[in-house]
């Protein structure tokens, strides 16, 4: 099992935003550079996070992206569902329309347990849990360019 780059980039970007001082916004370029995420890919990720209600996009000279919610109120499950949709491991698990063996499937129990375990971990893990615990960890320095921030969504 492997999680998508999109989900990984979303989590990394949200952690970056959560580490900013309260009220600060980060430009797309700053997030991109600090997280080694291609800017064009990151723009799509940020659009999803804005539409999903986790991030605010602010236009203008002091614009950029900031969290819409507190880090403790954002779960990995919320992020996953915004970026990927419903958590599924095998297509046939949700209904019997795609599998003639659904009623006698010997694997269904394992897939359900796996989904419940991952879903439980994602539901109980918040963005705050992913923040550095050391007080000495440096806070990201926002990169500001002259002109206006491109933070549209």
C-alpha positions as CSV (number, residue, x, y, z in Angstrom):
1,X,0.0,0.0,0.0
2,X,1.3,3.4,-0.9
3,X,-0.3,6.8,-0.3
4,X,-0.4,9.3,-3.2
5,X,2.0,12.2,-3.7
6,X,-1.0,14.4,-3.6
7,X,-1.9,13.4,-0.1
8,X,1.7,13.6,1.0
9,X,2.1,17.1,-0.5
10,X,-1.1,18.2,1.1
11,X,0.0,17.1,4.6
12,X,3.5,18.6,4.2
13,X,2.0,21.9,3.1
14,X,-0.5,22.0,5.9
15,X,2.2,21.3,8.5
16,X,4.2,24.2,7.0
17,X,1.2,26.5,7.3
18,X,0.6,25.3,10.9
19,X,4.1,26.2,11.9
20,X,3.7,29.8,10.8
21,X,3.2,32.5,13.4
22,X,-0.5,33.2,14.1
23,X,-2.0,35.5,11.4
24,X,0.8,34.9,8.9
25,X,0.3,33.7,5.4
26,X,2.7,31.9,3.1
27,X,3.1,32.4,-0.6
28,X,2.8,29.4,-2.9
29,X,6.5,29.8,-3.8
30,X,7.6,29.6,-0.2
31,X,5.7,26.5,0.4
32,X,6.9,25.0,-2.8
33,X,10.6,25.7,-2.1
34,X,10.5,24.6,1.5
35,X,8.7,21.3,0.8
36,X,10.4,20.5,-2.5
37,X,7.0,20.3,-4.2
38,X,6.7,21.5,-7.9
39,X,4.8,24.8,-7.9
40,X,2.3,23.7,-10.6
41,X,1.4,20.6,-8.6
42,X,1.2,22.5,-5.3
43,X,-1.2,25.0,-6.9
44,X,-3.6,22.1,-7.6
45,X,-3.2,20.7,-4.1
46,X,-3.8,24.1,-2.5
47,X,-7.0,24.6,-4.6
48,X,-8.3,21.4,-3.2
49,X,-7.5,22.4,0.4
50,X,-9.1,25.8,-0.1
51,X,-12.3,24.2,-1.6
52,X,-12.2,21.7,1.2
53,X,-12.3,24.4,3.8
54,X,-9.0,23.8,5.5
55,X,-7.0,26.6,4.0
56,X,-7.7,30.3,3.2
57,X,-6.4,32.0,0.1
58,X,-5.6,35.7,0.4
59,X,-4.8,37.8,-2.6
60,X,-2.7,41.0,-2.5
61,X,0.7,42.2,-1.3
62,X,0.4,40.4,2.1
63,X,-1.4,37.5,0.6
64,X,-0.8,33.8,0.5
65,X,-2.2,30.8,2.2
66,X,-3.1,30.2,5.8
67,X,-5.0,27.6,7.8
68,X,-8.7,28.2,8.2
69,X,-8.9,25.9,11.3
70,X,-6.6,25.2,14.2
71,X,-4.1,22.4,13.7
72,X,-5.9,20.4,16.4
73,X,-9.1,20.5,14.4
74,X,-7.7,19.1,11.2
75,X,-7.5,15.3,11.0
76,X,-5.6,13.3,8.5
77,X,-8.9,11.7,7.5
78,X,-10.3,15.1,6.6
79,X,-7.3,15.8,4.4
80,X,-7.4,12.3,2.8
81,X,-11.1,12.7,1.9
82,X,-10.5,16.2,0.5
83,X,-7.6,15.0,-1.6
84,X,-8.5,11.5,-2.5
85,X,-12.2,10.8,-1.7
86,X,-13.4,7.9,0.3
87,X,-10.8,5.6,1.8
88,X,-10.9,2.3,-0.1
89,X,-8.4,-0.5,-0.5
90,X,-10.1,-2.7,-3.1
91,X,-12.9,-1.6,-5.4
92,X,-15.2,-4.5,-4.7
93,X,-15.3,-3.9,-1.0
94,X,-18.0,-1.4,-1.0
95,X,-20.7,-3.4,-2.9
96,X,-21.2,-6.6,-4.7
97,X,-21.8,-5.1,-8.1
98,X,-18.2,-5.5,-9.3
99,X,-17.4,-8.9,-7.9
100,X,-19.3,-12.2,-8.4
101,X,-17.4,-13.6,-5.4
102,X,-18.5,-10.9,-2.9
103,X,-20.8,-13.0,-0.7
104,X,-18.2,-15.7,-0.2
105,X,-15.1,-13.6,-0.3
106,X,-12.4,-14.9,2.1
107,X,-10.5,-11.6,1.9
108,X,-13.3,-9.2,2.7
109,X,-12.7,-9.5,6.5
110,X,-9.1,-8.5,6.1
111,X,-9.8,-5.6,3.9
112,X,-12.5,-4.3,6.3
113,X,-10.2,-4.6,9.2
114,X,-7.4,-2.8,7.3
115,X,-9.7,0.0,6.3
116,X,-11.0,0.4,9.9
117,X,-7.5,0.5,11.3
118,X,-6.2,3.1,8.8
119,X,-9.4,5.1,9.1
120,X,-9.1,5.1,12.9
121,X,-5.4,6.3,12.8
122,X,-6.3,9.0,10.3
123,X,-9.3,10.1,12.3
124,X,-7.4,10.3,15.6
125,X,-4.3,12.0,14.2
126,X,-4.5,15.7,13.8
127,X,-2.2,18.2,12.2
128,X,-1.1,19.3,15.7
129,X,0.2,15.8,16.3
130,X,2.6,16.2,13.3
131,X,4.1,19.5,14.5
132,X,7.6,19.4,16.0
133,X,7.6,19.0,19.7
134,X,10.9,20.7,20.4
135,X,10.6,24.4,21.3
136,X,13.9,25.0,19.6
137,X,12.6,23.9,16.1
138,X,12.7,26.9,13.8
139,X,9.6,28.4,12.4
140,X,9.5,28.7,8.6
141,X,10.5,32.1,7.4
142,X,8.0,33.3,4.8
143,X,9.6,34.2,1.5
144,X,8.2,37.4,0.2
145,X,8.7,38.7,-3.3
146,X,8.1,42.2,-4.5
147,X,4.7,42.5,-6.1
148,X,1.6,40.5,-5.3
149,X,1.2,37.1,-4.0
150,X,-0.4,34.6,-6.3
151,X,-2.7,32.7,-4.0
152,X,-5.8,32.3,-6.1
153,X,-8.1,29.3,-5.8
